Amino acid sequence: MAGAGVLEFSDATFESDVLGSSEPVLVDFWAPWCNPCRMLAPTIDALATEFTGKVRIGKVNTDNNPGIATNYNISSIPTVLIFKGGQIVDKFVGVTPKDRLATSLNKHLE
């Protein structure tokens, strides 16, 4: 379900791909049955294109990877977490406009 440039994170790869990343990482927690998640998908795809080489952007399917969702207390989806240096630096719950996400990412690139 991930678009071009959008990574798939899993319980097995989350620590190395997200927490160990030297770049900021945007993680979209979603599930295939979630309509708002599908509404957010084009925004995530557009951000992946816009921030290529600057930010890692990926998705976690909460149905297939319940461990990560539990670790981060994801109780409603879509939830977008932005990590920098292995720490959560921003959180958005629900369908979030692209400009709000982009503003946050730019702030954490500085």
C-alpha positions as CSV (number, residue, x, y, z in Angstrom):
1,M,0.0,0.0,0.0
2,A,3.0,2.3,0.3
3,G,3.7,4.7,-2.6
4,A,7.0,5.4,-4.3
5,G,9.6,6.4,-1.8
6,V,7.5,5.4,1.2
7,L,9.1,2.7,3.3
8,E,7.4,-0.2,5.1
9,F,8.4,-0.4,8.8
10,S,7.7,-3.6,10.8
11,D,8.1,-4.8,14.4
12,A,11.4,-6.5,13.2
13,T,12.9,-3.4,11.4
14,F,11.6,-0.5,13.5
15,E,14.6,-0.2,15.8
16,S,17.1,-0.1,13.0
17,D,15.0,1.8,10.4
18,V,13.4,4.4,12.7
19,L,15.1,4.6,16.0
20,G,18.6,4.2,14.6
21,S,18.1,6.6,11.7
22,S,20.5,9.6,11.4
23,E,17.7,11.5,9.6
24,P,14.3,12.5,11.0
25,V,11.7,9.8,10.3
26,L,7.9,10.2,9.8
27,V,6.0,7.1,10.7
28,D,2.3,6.7,9.6
29,F,0.5,4.1,11.7
30,W,-2.4,2.8,9.6
31,A,-4.5,-0.3,8.7
32,P,-6.0,-1.4,5.4
33,W,-9.6,-1.2,6.7
34,C,-9.2,2.4,8.0
35,N,-10.9,4.9,5.7
36,P,-9.2,8.0,7.2
37,C,-5.8,6.2,6.7
38,R,-6.6,5.8,3.0
39,M,-7.4,9.5,2.9
40,L,-4.0,10.3,4.4
41,A,-2.1,8.0,2.1
42,P,-1.7,10.5,-0.9
43,T,-0.4,13.1,1.6
44,I,2.3,10.6,2.9
45,D,3.2,9.8,-0.7
46,A,3.6,13.5,-1.6
47,L,5.8,14.1,1.5
48,A,8.0,11.2,0.6
49,T,8.6,12.7,-2.8
50,E,9.1,16.3,-1.4
51,F,11.5,15.2,1.4
52,T,13.5,12.6,-0.6
53,G,17.1,12.4,0.8
54,K,16.2,14.5,3.9
55,V,13.6,12.6,5.8
56,R,12.7,8.9,5.9
57,I,9.0,8.4,5.5
58,G,7.3,5.1,6.1
59,K,4.2,3.3,7.3
60,V,3.5,0.7,10.0
61,N,0.5,-1.6,9.3
62,T,-0.9,-1.9,12.9
63,D,-2.7,-5.1,12.1
64,N,0.5,-6.8,11.0
65,N,2.8,-5.1,13.6
66,P,0.9,-4.8,16.9
67,G,4.1,-4.6,18.9
68,I,5.1,-1.1,17.7
69,A,1.6,0.2,18.0
70,T,1.4,-1.0,21.6
71,N,4.9,0.4,22.5
72,Y,3.8,3.8,21.3
73,N,0.3,3.7,22.8
74,I,-1.3,4.1,19.3
75,S,-5.0,4.0,20.2
76,S,-6.5,5.5,17.1
77,I,-5.4,5.6,13.5
78,P,-4.1,7.2,11.5
79,T,-1.5,8.5,13.9
80,V,1.7,10.1,12.5
81,L,4.8,10.2,14.7
82,I,7.9,12.1,13.8
83,F,11.1,10.8,15.3
84,K,14.5,12.5,15.5
85,G,17.5,10.9,17.2
86,G,15.3,7.9,18.2
87,Q,12.8,10.1,20.1
88,I,9.3,11.3,19.3
89,V,9.4,15.0,18.5
90,D,5.9,15.4,17.1
91,K,2.6,13.6,17.0
92,F,-0.5,14.0,14.8
93,V,-3.7,12.0,15.2
94,G,-6.3,11.8,12.5
95,V,-6.2,13.1,8.9
96,T,-3.6,15.9,9.0
97,P,-3.1,18.5,6.3
98,K,0.1,18.1,4.3
99,D,1.3,21.7,5.2
100,R,1.1,20.9,9.0
101,L,3.2,17.8,8.5
102,A,5.7,19.5,6.2
103,T,6.1,22.4,8.6
104,S,6.9,20.0,11.4
105,L,9.4,18.1,9.3
106,N,11.1,21.3,8.2
107,K,11.4,22.4,11.8
108,H,13.2,19.1,12.7
109,L,15.6,19.4,9.8
110,E,17.2,22.5,11.3
